[in-house]
Amino acid sequence: MNTSNPYREIFDSYKRQQELNKHDRKVRKMLLYERFPRLQEIDLQMSQIGAEISKAIMKSPQDAEIMLQELKLSLDALKSEKAMIMIKNNIPTNYLELQPKCSKCGDSGYLETNERCSCFNQKLISVAYQMSNIEKQMEKQNFEHFNLKVFSDEALAKESLTQRENMMQILSESEAFVESFPNNKNLLFFGSSGLGKTYLCNSIAKALLDKGFSVIYQTPFGIINILEKRTFTDKNNEFIQMAYQQLFDCDLLIIDDLGTETANNFTINEFYNILNTRILNEKSVIISTNIKLSEIASFYNDRIDSRIKGHFQLIKFYGPDVRWEV
């Protein structure tokens, strides 16, 4: 998408989706009529009754009430017959209805209150933070495809659990995080690279996106890019301002691979502001990092170190590298 006009691109994407929804319903209806011709006859009769009701009121207003009752009885009988055919053949009652991706806004982008739907906000987030590649990766890296067998079941020195046992526990905690969301919980995944931290971040993100929550999933570099544009190079851009505000407002902020960026006073102060504000507003954050817990204060500062260690559940990943197998 072209970030110079993201709103127009998103509106167009909703129009395309609505057309796809209509086409999908048309195909489903044709297949159903082909299999059950009586359903097509019933739908045709019901539409004819609707037209007859209008004519009856216009032609004989004095007899309208009696005629309407007769037509209503016929309509109810057809509805009952249609329902019985659907039930008998295990066809969902909403099979012939439009089935939008977003049930809240019907793929219009806006709620009945004229507020932007959460799915619209997520589309803006995805454009601003270039999340399309991440979202594709989520289709492969999610709870459904998580394979515990790739983790070693050998005893490890200085650890009470094997790598697999530890990952079973982490997986359970991650699924519980999603199940209870929003829950005012923050998670820090720490440990060497190639142990499944990013995989679980992807899994949590996808599960919450599927539930309709807004998620920013980004590396520090992506976040810094927005921070710098908002502060220095593109401060009057409404879209950039929105992207910045979403760092505070989105339901979940995931910062993957913290510590790979070059920290300076500007980024440190901005990261602290984001973390502190989200903690105060009870908005969840997940951070993954390869740096040691003892190095956080020296890499950033004592304030960030204090916020992370005081307000995050610290989850340690360990064992042999499984990067190519998870």
Secondary structure, DSSP 8 states (H G I E B T S, - for coil): --TTSHHHHHHHHHHHHHHHHHHHHHHHHHHHHHH-HHHHHHHHHHHHHHHHHHHHHHH-GGGHHHHHHHHHHHHHHHHHHHHHHHHHTT--TTTTS---S-TTTTTSSB-TTS-B-HHHHHHHHHHHTT-HHHHHHHTTSSGGG--GGGS--S--TT-SS-HHHHHHHHHHHHHHHHHT-S-S--EEEESSSSSSHHHHHHHHHHHHHHTT--EEEE-HHHHHHHHHIIIII-TT-HHHHHHHHHHHHSSEEEEEEETSS---HHHHHHHHHHHHHHHHTT-EEEEEESS-GGGHHHHS-HHHHHHHHHHSEEEE--SS--TTT-
